Amino acid sequence: MRSVIALGLVAAFALALAAPLWAEVDVNSASASELQSLYRVGPKTAEKILAEREANGPFSSLSNLAARVKGIGPKTIAKWEGMAVCIQPSAQAE
C-alpha cells in the first residue's frame, strides 16, 4: 500500500514539474484580474495598464508597456519573463 501511495506522489510531483505553474498573460487582451497575476501588478497597476491600452492601442512589446505605463520598469518586465507576452491584435485573429 505504501509503495502505491509513494508511486502516486512521485507521479503527481513529476506532473507538477512538467506543467507550467502559470499560463502566459497576453497584456494586449488580458482582463484586470489576469494582469494581477503578474509580478508587482495590483488592482491600481492593472487599471493603469488597461487605461493606457484603451487610450493608445495595444503594446508593441513588454518594453513598450514599461515605457508607457508609469510604475512599471525594466526590472519588473524582467520578472515577467515567461509569464507575459504582447500578441498583436492582427496575430490574435489568425
C-alpha positions as a LaTeX table, in Angstrom:
\begin{tabular}{lrrr}
\hline
Residue & $x$ (\AA) & $y$ (\AA) & $z$ (\AA) \\
\hline
Met1 & 0.00 & 0.00 & 0.00 \\
Arg2 & 2.82 & 2.39 & 0.86 \\
Ser3 & 4.51 & 1.76 & $-2.48$ \\
Val4 & 1.29 & 2.63 & $-4.32$ \\
Ile5 & 0.98 & 5.89 & $-2.38$ \\
Ala6 & 4.66 & 6.68 & $-2.95$ \\
Leu7 & 4.32 & 5.97 & $-6.66$ \\
Gly8 & 1.27 & 8.23 & $-6.82$ \\
Leu9 & 3.15 & 11.03 & $-5.07$ \\
Val10 & 6.13 & 10.66 & $-7.41$ \\
Ala11 & 3.81 & 10.79 & $-10.45$ \\
Ala12 & 2.00 & 13.87 & $-9.12$ \\
Phe13 & 5.30 & 15.60 & $-8.41$ \\
Ala14 & 6.60 & 14.80 & $-11.90$ \\
Leu15 & 3.45 & 16.21 & $-13.49$ \\
Ala16 & 3.71 & 19.35 & $-11.39$ \\
Leu17 & 7.26 & 19.91 & $-12.59$ \\
Ala18 & 6.36 & 19.28 & $-16.23$ \\
Ala19 & 3.35 & 21.61 & $-16.30$ \\
Pro20 & 3.86 & 25.39 & $-16.06$ \\
Leu21 & 2.68 & 26.95 & $-12.83$ \\
Trp22 & 1.00 & 29.75 & $-14.76$ \\
Ala23 & $-0.14$ & 30.48 & $-18.25$ \\
Glu24 & 1.35 & 33.37 & $-20.20$ \\
Val25 & $-0.66$ & 36.55 & $-19.90$ \\
Asp26 & $-1.19$ & 38.49 & $-23.12$ \\
Val27 & $-1.09$ & 42.09 & $-21.92$ \\
Asn28 & $-2.93$ & 43.20 & $-25.07$ \\
Ser29 & $-6.04$ & 41.17 & $-24.27$ \\
Ala30 & $-5.85$ & 40.40 & $-20.54$ \\
Ser31 & $-8.50$ & 41.47 & $-18.05$ \\
Ala32 & $-7.63$ & 43.31 & $-14.85$ \\
Ser33 & $-7.71$ & 40.08 & $-12.85$ \\
Glu34 & $-5.44$ & 38.32 & $-15.36$ \\
Leu35 & $-2.97$ & 41.21 & $-15.23$ \\
Gln36 & $-2.92$ & 40.98 & $-11.44$ \\
Ser37 & $-1.41$ & 37.51 & $-11.69$ \\
Leu38 & 1.81 & 39.19 & $-12.87$ \\
Tyr39 & 4.64 & 40.19 & $-10.52$ \\
Arg40 & 4.04 & 43.56 & $-8.84$ \\
Val41 & 0.66 & 44.16 & $-10.53$ \\
Gly42 & $-2.14$ & 45.00 & $-8.15$ \\
Pro43 & $-5.56$ & 46.49 & $-8.90$ \\
Lys44 & $-4.25$ & 50.04 & $-9.46$ \\
Thr45 & $-1.45$ & 48.99 & $-11.81$ \\
Ala46 & $-3.79$ & 46.69 & $-13.71$ \\
Glu47 & $-6.18$ & 49.62 & $-14.20$ \\
Lys48 & $-3.29$ & 51.81 & $-15.43$ \\
Ile49 & $-2.35$ & 49.15 & $-17.99$ \\
Leu50 & $-5.96$ & 48.81 & $-19.17$ \\
Ala51 & $-6.44$ & 52.60 & $-19.37$ \\
Glu52 & $-3.23$ & 53.04 & $-21.39$ \\
Arg53 & $-4.16$ & 50.19 & $-23.73$ \\
Glu54 & $-7.66$ & 51.62 & $-24.23$ \\
Ala55 & $-6.41$ & 55.18 & $-24.82$ \\
Asn56 & $-3.42$ & 54.45 & $-27.07$ \\
Gly57 & $-3.85$ & 50.98 & $-28.50$ \\
Pro58 & $-2.03$ & 47.70 & $-27.99$ \\
Phe59 & 1.51 & 47.46 & $-26.71$ \\
Ser60 & 4.14 & 46.50 & $-29.29$ \\
Ser61 & 6.32 & 44.79 & $-26.67$ \\
Leu62 & 6.74 & 44.48 & $-22.94$ \\
Ser63 & 9.40 & 47.19 & $-23.13$ \\
Asn64 & 6.84 & 49.41 & $-24.85$ \\
Leu65 & 4.42 & 48.74 & $-21.99$ \\
Ala66 & 7.12 & 49.75 & $-19.48$ \\
Ala67 & 7.73 & 52.99 & $-21.39$ \\
Arg68 & 4.01 & 53.82 & $-21.48$ \\
Val69 & 2.82 & 52.81 & $-18.00$ \\
Lys70 & 4.24 & 54.68 & $-15.02$ \\
Gly71 & 5.38 & 52.37 & $-12.24$ \\
Ile72 & 6.44 & 49.52 & $-14.49$ \\
Gly73 & 10.12 & 49.44 & $-15.36$ \\
Pro74 & 12.72 & 47.15 & $-16.86$ \\
Lys75 & 13.24 & 45.21 & $-13.61$ \\
Thr76 & 9.53 & 44.40 & $-13.39$ \\
Ile77 & 9.43 & 43.41 & $-17.06$ \\
Ala78 & 12.43 & 41.13 & $-16.46$ \\
Lys79 & 10.47 & 39.35 & $-13.70$ \\
Trp80 & 7.64 & 38.76 & $-16.19$ \\
Glu81 & 9.91 & 36.61 & $-18.39$ \\
Gly82 & 7.92 & 33.53 & $-19.38$ \\
Met83 & 4.78 & 34.91 & $-17.73$ \\
Ala84 & 3.71 & 37.71 & $-20.08$ \\
Val85 & 3.63 & 38.32 & $-23.82$ \\
Cys86 & 2.42 & 41.02 & $-26.22$ \\
Ile87 & 0.46 & 39.41 & $-29.02$ \\
Gln88 & $-0.57$ & 41.90 & $-31.66$ \\
Pro89 & $-4.32$ & 42.03 & $-32.36$ \\
Ser90 & $-3.89$ & 41.05 & $-36.03$ \\
Ala91 & $-1.99$ & 37.94 & $-34.90$ \\
Gln92 & $-4.75$ & 37.06 & $-32.41$ \\
Ala93 & $-7.39$ & 36.83 & $-35.16$ \\
Glu94 & $-5.44$ & 34.21 & $-37.13$ \\
\hline
\end{tabular}
